[in-house]
Amino acid sequence: MDDEEIDDDEDFHHVEAQDEHVHRQTLDRECGTWDVPHLLGLQEIKSSLLCEPILSESSRLLTVSQIQQLRQHLPAALILNGWTMVYQTHTHGSSLNTLYRTASPLDHCMVLLVRDSYRQVFGAVCSAPLRISSSYYGTGQTFLFAFSPHLQVYKWTGINSYFLKGNNDSFLFGGGRGKFGLWLHGDLVRGRSQQCDTFSNETLSAVEDFLISELEVWALV
C-alpha cells in the first residue's frame, strides 16, 4: 500500500468514532425492514434449506452446494428469497461506482462475493443495499464469511455498529480501532481484510492486502 492509501485509511479511522457517537441510534431504524419476523414454521424453513436456491444465473465463484451452506446462516426471513445477480466484474468491469449504479434501484439485502488472486472466496451478507453513505448503516444481521475451504461465518459481536459504509473511493464492512473486516478500493482490484471489533473475524484472505480476481454482488429478492 502506498502513502496515499494509508492517508485514506486514516480518514476512515476518524469517521468511525464520529459516526458511533452521532448515528448509533439511527442505524437499526434506517434498515429495520430486515428485522421483520419470518412467518414460516421451523419445519418449513428446514425443508426450504434442502431445496436448491433459485438463482437468476450461475455463480462463477460459488457452487450451488456452497450457496446452500451459506443460506443456513441467513436470517429466517431471507432463506426462501431468490438470488438475483446485481453486479459482476466479469460482465460489468471493475468499478465501485458502476456497482453503486446497478445496485441503487434495488432495496434488498445483498451478498457480496470476492475471489482473490490466491483463489480464496469470501465476502459479506449485507442487511441493506450497497450504496454511498455519509455514516455507517445496516443492522446486526450483516456478517462476514470465508470458504477456506470450509465455510467460516463471523457474525456481529455487539461491540460496535460499524456494519457498512461506502463512498466513491472505497467500501468497507466492519471496523473498530482502525481495523476493517473487509475493505474494497474503488477500483475493485485491491482489497484488505483485518480482524475487526464488529465481527471478531479472522483475516478473510490468505494475506491482509490482496488483489481481487473476481467479484459478484447478489440481491436476495
JOWO-V376356 format. One record per backbone hydrogen bond with DSSP energy under -0.5 kcal/mol. CO is the residue of the C=O (numbers start at 1). NH is the residue of the N-H. E is the energy in kcal/mol with one decimal. If there is no record, write none. Layout:
((CO NH E) (CO NH E))
//
This chain:
((2 6 -1.7) (3 7 -2.2) (4 8 -1.8) (5 9 -1.9) (6 10 -1.9) (7 11 -1.6) (8 12 -1.6) (9 13 -2.2) (10 14 -1.7) (11 15 -1.9) (12 16 -2.2) (13 17 -1.2) (14 18 -1.5) (15 19 -3.3) (16 20 -2.3) (17 21 -1.3) (18 22 -2.2) (19 23 -2.9) (20 24 -0.6) (23 26 -1.5) (23 27 -0.9) (24 27 -0.7) (26 30 -2.1) (27 31 -1.2) (29 32 -0.9) (31 34 -1.6) (32 35 -2.0) (33 36 -1.0) (41 45 -1.9) (42 46 -2.4) (43 47 -2.3) (44 48 -2.1) (45 49 -1.5) (46 50 -0.7) (47 50 -0.9) (47 51 -0.6) (48 51 -0.9) (53 55 -0.8) (54 83 -3.5) (63 67 -2.2) (64 68 -2.3) (65 69 -1.9) (66 70 -2.2) (67 71 -2.3) (68 72 -1.0) (69 72 -0.5) (70 73 -1.9) (71 74 -1.7) (75 78 -2.4) (75 79 -0.7) (76 79 -0.9) (78 81 -1.1) (82 84 -0.6) (82 221 -2.0) (83 56 -2.6) (83 85 -0.5) (84 219 -3.0) (87 217 -2.8) (88 91 -1.1) (88 92 -3.3) (89 93 -1.5) (93 95 -0.9) (95 99 -1.8) (96 100 -2.4) (97 101 -1.9) (98 102 -2.2) (99 103 -2.1) (100 104 -2.1) (103 106 -1.8) (105 107 -0.6) (106 108 -0.9) (109 220 -2.7) (110 126 -3.7) (111 218 -2.8) (112 124 -1.7) (113 216 -2.3) (114 122 -2.3) (115 213 -2.7) (115 214 -1.9) (116 119 -2.2) (120 116 -2.2) (121 147 -2.9) (122 114 -3.2) (123 145 -2.1) (124 112 -2.9) (124 126 -0.6) (125 143 -2.0) (126 110 -1.6) (137 164 -1.6) (139 142 -1.8) (140 156 -0.6) (143 125 -2.8) (144 154 -3.1) (145 123 -2.3) (146 148 -0.7) (146 152 -2.7) (147 121 -0.9) (150 148 -2.0) (152 146 -2.1) (153 155 -0.5) (154 144 -2.2) (161 163 -1.7) (162 174 -0.6) (163 174 -1.2) (164 137 -2.1) (165 172 -2.7) (166 133 -2.8) (169 186 -2.6) (170 167 -2.5) (171 184 -3.2) (172 165 -1.6) (173 182 -1.5) (175 198 -1.4) (176 179 -1.5) (180 194 -2.0) (182 173 -2.7) (183 192 -2.3) (184 171 -2.1) (185 188 -2.2) (186 96 -2.5) (189 212 -3.3) (190 185 -2.5) (191 210 -1.9) (192 183 -2.9) (196 200 -2.4) (198 157 -2.6) (208 193 -1.8) (208 210 -0.7) (210 191 -2.2) (211 117 -1.7) (211 213 -0.6) (214 115 -2.8) (215 89 -2.2) (216 113 -3.1) (217 86 -3.1) (217 87 -1.7) (218 111 -2.7) (219 84 -2.8) (219 221 -0.9))
//
